[in-house]
């Protein structure tokens, strides 16, 4: 199931285990989220801000995606309303 879930065909079956073509992998988490075997595939990626993330089971994927989305939400809120004073200035008291 994990090989079929990969949108870029970066996964392949080799001698009883799953292989990954690193150049094709876009670190989308689809393989780990759909894999039937815990910790079968371990993906490590480096983000643009320098942090390194690794995931190898669906629980890790859920936690990782929740943290990424929460961070994006906080950044969007902060860009829209940087301070309480600016909020009141825009919208009145």
Secondary structure, DSSP 8 states (H G I E B T S, - for coil): -HHHH-TT--EEEETTEEEE-TTT----SHHHHH-SSTTSS-EEEE-TTS-EEEE-SHHHHHHHHHHHHHHHHHHHHHHH-SSHHHHHHHH--
